[in-house]
Amino acid sequence: MNITRYDEQESVKDAIDKNEPLMAVISFDSKEAYVSHLDVGVEHHILLRKVGYTGTEIDRFFRIIFDKDGADWTFICPQDYKNIPYKDRRIKAFYRDGISAISEFLSEMGYLCDIKIPKRYKRHFDMMLEDE
């Protein structure tokens, strides 16, 4: 995975050293990721624009905010994810792929922490569990 650190005002290294929150976008194919201090990235689509993408490309990336205590995953599965027509299968594939990509990213960044799905994003996740 190619990880690009976007440093502007607050650096990623300083955030790591001070255990301040970072944000990252990780491509669905796990080939690339972009990380910045939370105060620099502000929101995931803004971070993507700062590194050369359009705001509409947000649905090609897993999105997290993290520190040494854990990673919060913005769990929003795009309707066209892998062109899987069935919602339950699509969400399951998104979950499996996301856990794998996010874990790889966090490990490469030196973070061995839990991945959490905040309550406001659990709707799709809970729907997946109900179908089993």
C-alpha positions in Angstrom: 0.0 0.0 0.0 1.3 3.4 -1.0 0.6 5.8 1.9 0.9 9.5 1.2 1.1 11.9 4.2 -0.6 15.2 3.5 1.2 17.8 5.7 -0.1 21.3 5.9 0.3 23.4 9.1 0.0 20.3 11.3 2.1 17.4 10.2 1.2 13.7 10.4 4.5 13.0 12.3 3.6 15.6 15.0 0.1 14.2 15.3 1.5 10.7 15.8 4.0 11.9 18.4 1.3 13.8 20.3 -1.4 11.1 19.8 -3.6 13.6 18.1 -6.4 12.4 15.8 -5.6 11.6 12.2 -7.9 11.0 9.2 -7.3 8.7 6.3 -8.9 7.6 3.1 -7.9 4.1 1.8 -8.7 3.0 -1.8 -11.0 0.1 -2.1 -8.2 -1.9 -3.9 -5.8 -1.1 -1.0 -3.2 0.3 -3.3 -3.2 3.8 -2.0 -4.1 5.7 1.1 -3.9 9.4 2.1 -3.5 10.5 5.7 -3.5 13.9 7.4 -3.9 15.5 10.8 -7.6 15.8 11.5 -7.4 19.6 11.6 -5.8 19.7 8.2 -8.1 17.2 6.4 -11.2 18.5 8.2 -13.5 16.0 6.2 -12.6 13.1 4.1 -13.9 14.6 0.8 -11.8 17.7 1.5 -8.7 15.6 2.1 -9.3 13.9 -1.2 -9.6 17.3 -3.0 -6.3 18.5 -1.4 -4.5 15.4 -2.8 -5.9 15.9 -6.3 -9.2 14.0 -6.4 -12.7 15.4 -6.9 -15.2 15.4 -4.0 -17.3 12.9 -5.9 -14.7 10.2 -5.8 -15.3 9.7 -2.0 -17.2 6.5 -2.8 -14.0 4.8 -3.9 -12.4 5.0 -0.5 -12.8 3.6 3.0 -12.8 6.5 5.5 -11.4 6.5 9.1 -10.5 8.8 11.9 -8.0 7.3 14.3 -5.5 7.7 17.1 -3.7 5.1 19.3 -6.9 4.4 21.1 -8.8 3.2 18.0 -10.1 3.9 14.6 -13.6 5.1 13.8 -14.8 3.8 10.5 -17.3 5.9 8.5 -19.3 2.8 7.4 -21.1 4.0 4.3 -21.4 1.3 1.6 -21.9 2.8 -1.9 -24.9 1.4 -3.8 -22.7 0.3 -6.7 -20.0 -1.3 -4.5 -18.4 -4.0 -6.7 -21.6 -4.0 -8.7 -23.2 -6.4 -6.2 -27.0 -6.1 -6.8 -28.1 -7.5 -3.4 -27.8 -5.1 -0.5 -27.0 -7.7 2.1 -24.3 -9.3 0.1 -22.9 -5.9 -0.9 -22.7 -4.7 2.7 -21.0 -8.0 3.8 -18.4 -7.6 1.0 -17.9 -4.0 1.9 -17.3 -5.0 5.6 -14.9 -7.8 4.8 -12.9 -5.7 2.3 -12.9 -2.7 4.7 -11.7 -4.6 7.7 -8.8 -6.0 5.6 -7.8 -2.7 4.0 -8.1 -0.6 7.2 -6.2 -3.2 9.2 -3.4 -3.2 6.7 -3.3 0.6 6.6 -3.2 0.9 10.4 -0.5 -1.8 10.7 1.7 0.0 8.2 1.2 3.3 10.1 2.3 1.5 13.3 -1.2 1.5 14.9 -2.4 -1.7 16.5 -5.9 -0.6 17.6 -9.5 -1.6 17.3 -11.7 -0.6 14.4 -15.0 0.7 15.5 -18.1 1.6 13.6 -19.7 4.6 15.4 -23.4 4.3 16.3 -24.5 6.8 13.6 -23.1 4.4 10.9 -24.3 1.1 12.4 -27.6 1.1 10.5 -26.2 -0.8 7.5 -24.0 -3.0 9.7 -27.0 -3.9 11.9 -29.0 -4.6 8.8 -26.4 -7.1 7.7 -26.5 -8.9 11.0 -30.3 -9.1 11.0 -30.2 -11.0 7.7 -28.1 -13.9 9.2 
